[in-house]
Amino acid sequence: MNPIFQQIILNNARRSKSKNADSLNNYDLAKEFYKLKITFMHTLKGILLISIGVLSAGFGLESFLLPNSFIDGGVTGISLLTSEVTGWPLPLLIVLINLPFIVLGYRQMGSVFAIKSILAIAGLALAITFVNYPVITSDKLLVSVFGGFFLGAGIGFAVRGGAVLDGTEVLAIYLTKKTGMTMGDIILIFNILIFSVAAYLLSIEVALYSILTYMSAAKTVDFVVEGVEEYIGVTVISTHSEEIRLMITEKMGRGVTIYSGKRGYGKRGDNLNDIDVVYSVITRLEIGKIQAEIEKIDPNAFIVMNSVKDTKGGMIKKRPLNH
């Protein structure tokens, strides 16, 4: 092992264990090395995602929105609107207007988030200034849709990397705790104000196209952050839980988790007999199949389904078995 890495691992081990480095065995060293490797890989992944996000957002702004005087929602929309009205440079405005939101994010989510966000926003300002993006089209519909798409993709990739290019979400989180309103309501009100000002200062037509831009960007952010595939968590309560477990693992090729539960109140009265609860995660396309297979086994099974934002590990992202 490289002496530098070994020294770093030993230092980490000293902090995590109250014993001398001399007493560390090979397992301890391997474990610390694995932790260091995971930290490095996650940091590298975050940097890559933020970089892609910066370049994508810059492309959306420079190639679509800015040449056609369109705006977006959120802090980016405020920066675009201010630049259009005052003539101030957009890169400077993006940094200055986002700074208060980053300070707020530091208080809400910590220093790592704040540092990543500052670097991401500064990177976006530099990309707009120095990268020579081509102007793609002047068609208003294409500008609003694809400008929003690339800008939203950039924001989404930055979020996946642990940073933000737009401070609106940070403000929404803060106000949600203070007012009790939902994040969606706060962001909606915030953007209604922006587009109303745009309609007054620019034109109603520009404001309407900008709303379309915002909708395109918001939907793209959802796709990038939450994933295009939609996963469904399925909970099955049945007296035939073992047969259902075998069906899911053998016939559908998916993993399951078994919870120990008790029957509550129902048609049979106060019946607190023990029962196994089967839980699995499937794709949206498999909903019909699993419902049909469960009905074959137990038509009276109680099934609960809920959306799952993302998954890691297990068998959900592997190809199901072919029978």
N, C-alpha and C positions, 0 to 999 in steps of 0.2 A: 504494500500500500504506500502511496506517496507520503513522505514525512510531513508535508504541510497539512494534508487532509487528516493524517493521523493525529497531529497536534490539535487541529480544530475539533476533531471528534472527542479527544480526551478532555478538552476544555468544556465541551457541551456535557460530557458525562459527569464531570465534577459538579457542574451546576445542577444536574438532574438527580445526582445521587450523593449522599453524604458519606463518601468513602474515598480513599486515595486512589489515584489513577493506577498505581501499581497492582491493586487488587482486581482490576478489570480483566475479565477473561475475553476470549475471542467472540463469544456471543454478544457481550456488551458492546464491543467495538463494532461488530457487524450491525447491531441494532442502531447505534448512533450514526454509523455511516449511511444506513438506510434512511433514517430521519433526515439527515443532511441532503441526501439525494432527492427525496420527495420535496423538500423545501425548495431546492434549486430548480427542479423541474416545474413546480407550480409557479415560481417566480418567472422563469423563462416563458412559460405559457402565457402568463399575464402580460408580460412585455410584448409578446407577439400579437396577442389579441388587441391590445391597446393601439399598437402601431397600425394594424390593419384598420381599426376603427378610425384613427386619425386620417389616414389616407382616403378612406371611403367617404367620410364626412366632408373632407376638403374637396373631393371630386364632386359631390352633390352640390356644394355651395358654388364653387368656381365654374363648373361646367354647365350648370343648369340655373340655379336660383339667382345669383348675383348679376349675370349679364341681362336678365329679364326683369330685374327689380321685384322679385318675389320674396316673400318672407315665410318663416315657419313659426310654430308656437314656441312657448317656453322662453328661456333666457336667450337662446339662439335667435328667436324671433325678435326679441327686444333689441339685440345687437344689430340685426339686419335693418330693423325699422329706424333705429337711431342713426345708423350709418347712411341710410337712404335720405333721411331728412337733413342731417347736419353736415354730411360729407366727411365725417371723421373716418379714419381707417378702421375697417372691420376687425383685423387681428387685435388691435389695441382694445377695442370695445369688448370683444369676446373675453379677453383676460380680465379687464377691469370690472365688468358687470358680473362675472362669475365669482370674483374674489369673495364677496360677502357670503355667498352660498357655500363656498369651500370652507370658510371659517365656521359656518354653522354645521357643516358636515364633520369638521374636526371635533366639535363638541358632541355631536350625535354618534359618530361611528369611529372615531379614533384617528391617530396620526397617520397610519399606513394608508388609509383611504384618502386622507387629505393630500398626502404627498403624491400618490398615484394620480389623483385628479388634477393637481396643479401641473404635473408633468404632461398629462394628456391634453389639457387645455392649451398649455404653452406649445405643445407639439402641433396642435391644430392651427394655432396662430402662425407658427413657422411654415407649416405646409401651405397655408393660404398665401403667405408672403413670397415664398421661394420656389414652390413647385409650379411648373408651367402646365396647368391643366387646360386641355382644349375645350372650346365652346362646342357642345354637341348639337344643340337645336334651339330654335326660337319658337317652336310650336308651343303654345301656352299649356295645352293639355299634357303633352309629353314632358314639359318642364316641371309642371306641378306633380305629376305622378312619379317620374323617375328621379327628380331632384329630391323628393321626399323619401323615395326608396333608398337611395345611397346615403342620405343624411341619417335616416333611421337605422340603416345597417351599421353605420359608423358608431352611432350612440349605443346600439345593442352590443357590438363587439367590445366597446370600452367597458360597458357594464359587466360583461362576462369576464373581463380582465381585472375587475375590482375597482373601476374608476368611473367617473362621469364626465361627459363633454357638455352637459347641460345641467345646471343646478336646480331646475324646477322640482325634480323628485326629492332633493334634499329639503327644500322648503315645504313640500307637501308632507313629508314625514314629520317635520317639526310642528306644522300647523295641525296635523291630525291629532297629535298628543295634546295640543292646547285647546282645540275647539271641539273635538269629537267627530268632526266631519271625516268622510272617507278621502283617501288619496285621489280617487277618480274625480270626486266633486271639486276638490281644491284645484286640481290641474285644469279641469273644465272651466271653472270661474276665471282662473288666471288667463287662460287662452281666449276666452270671450272678451276680456278687457283688451288684450293685445290686438285682436282682429277688429274690434270696434274702433280703436285708435287708428289702425291701418286704413280702415274704410274712410275715416274722416281726413287723414293726412294724405293718403295716396289716392285710392279710388275704391268704389265698392267692388268693381270687377277684380282688382288685384287682391282685395281681401277675400273674395270668394275662392279664387284660385289658390290663395294661401291656405285657406281652410282645407282644401283638397290635398295640398302638400302636407299639411299637418296630419291628416288622416292616413295618408300613405306612409308617412314616417312612423306614426304610432303603431300601425299594424306590422310594419317591418321590425320594429323594436321587439314586439311580442314574439314574432317568429324566431328572431335571433336569440333572444334571452331564454325563452321557454322551449324552443325547439319546434321544428316543423311537425315531427311525429307527436301525437298526443297519446299519452299512456293512461290507462284506466286501472285503478285499484279495485279489486273485486273481493268482497267479503261474503262468505257463504256460511249460513247457519243451517245445519241439517243433521238429522239422525243418521244419515248415510255419509258422514264426513270422510270416512276412509275410502269409500268408492269414488267420491268426488276428488279426493287427493290423488288417487291413482290415475283417474281420468286426466287431470290437469298435467301431471308429470309425465305420464306415458303416452297419452294420445295427443296432447297439445304441445308437449315438450317444454313446458314452463315450470318454473320453480314455485314452491308454495311455502307458506309459514303456517304452523298450527298453533292456535291460541287455546288455552284451557278456559272454558267459560261455564256458566250455569244458566239454565233456562229460567226466564222470569215469568211474568204474568201473561197468560194467553187464554185461549179457548178452553184449555184443560185445567184452568185455575192456577193456584199457587204451586207451581211445579219447579223446584229448584234442583233438578237433576243435573249432573255434570254433562257437558257436551263439548266437543272439539269444534272450534271455529276455524275455517279454512280461509286464508288470505293469499291472493296472488295478484300480480301485475301483468296486464296484457296490453296489446295495442288496440287502437280503436277498431281496426278491421276484424278483430277476433271476438267482438262482443256477441254477435249473433251466434257464432259457433259455440261459445262457452255456455250461453243461455240454453241452446238446444240440447247440449250434452248433459247439463245439470237437470233439465226437465226430464230427460230419459231416465235418470237415476232417481230423482225425487221431485215430483211435480209440486210438492208443498215446501220446497226449500226457500228460505228467506235470503234474498240476494240484495246486497247494497253495493252500488258503484259510485266512484268519485274520481274526478280528474287528478292526475299526477303530473306535476310540472316537468320533472326530469328524473332520471334514474341513473344509478351507477352500480356496476357489478351485477351479480346474479345472472340470470339467463334471459332477461327480457330483450337485450339487444343482440342475442344470438339467434340464428335461424332455428325455427321450431323443427322438431323431428318429423321425418316423413314416414308415414305408415301406409 
